[in-house]
Amino acid sequence: MKVLVPVKRVVDANVKVRVKADGSGVELANVKMAMNPFCEIAVEEAIRLKEKGIAEEIVAISVGSAQAGETIRTALAMGADRGILVKTDAPVIEPLAVAKILKGIVEAEQPGLVILGKQAIDDDASQTGQMLSALIGWPQATFASKIEIAEGKATITREIDGGLQTLRLSLPAIVTTDLRLNEPRYASLPNIMKAKKKPIDEKTPEEFGVDLTPRLEIVTTAEPPQRQAGMRVDTVAELVDKLKNEAGVL
C-alpha cells in the first residue's frame, strides 16, 4: 500500500510569533521555520505502518516555495521514500486550493491511504483533510488518536467530548492525526545524509488546473490584548461584591 503524507512548512512551534508593524500578517523574515507538528505526527504514523509491513511506499507532499523542499527533506530523513513539491510563490495558499492540488496528486499516485495533520499551527483551519475527502469521495476519519489497518479496513479511534469514538473505514481513505497518536522520532545523521539523495519531483499548481487566488482577505492582524493584573481580596463578601459590581459576572 502506498501512503501519501502532506506536510506544511510553518513557523517553528517554539518561536514567539510577532505581528508585522503594518498589521498585514505575522513576521516571517529571519524566523526559524519547521514542519508543522501535526504533520510530523502524520509522517511518523506512516513510517510505523511501513515498519509493520502494511505500507510499501511513503510519499511526502508539500505546497509552497522552494524552501518547502526543506520540509520534505525532513520527512525523507524521518523515513519517507520520495517527495513531491508543488512549487509556488503565492504568499497565501488557502486550504481549498491545497485540497484541490492533493486531489490531482491522489488521482495520479493512487494511494491506499492519505494521512495528514488535523490542522496547521499557523492558520488553525483544520479543513484540508475534510475538503480532500469531499473532493475525491473517500471516507474520512479526523482527529485520530489510534490507527489500525487490516484486511483492507482502517479502524480509527478518535477523541470526542464524551470520550472515545471508534470508526471503521474501507480503504482507500483520508485520516487526519491528533496529538496523542504518537511521538515523532528524530532524524538520525545517517538518515539525514541519505535523504539528500532521495528524489523530490517538482510540480506546479497549473499542472493540476488549480487557481491559487485567495477567496478570503485578511483585513488586519493584531496581537491579543495584554492580560490585566489581578487583585487580592480579604473576604468572600468582598470577592462577591467585586464580581457583581465591577466584573459584572454575577
Summary of the structure (lengths in Angstrom):
residues: 250
radius of gyration: 21.4
end to end distance: 58.8
largest distance: 70.8
contacts: 759
relative contact order: 0.18
helix: 30%
strand: 27%
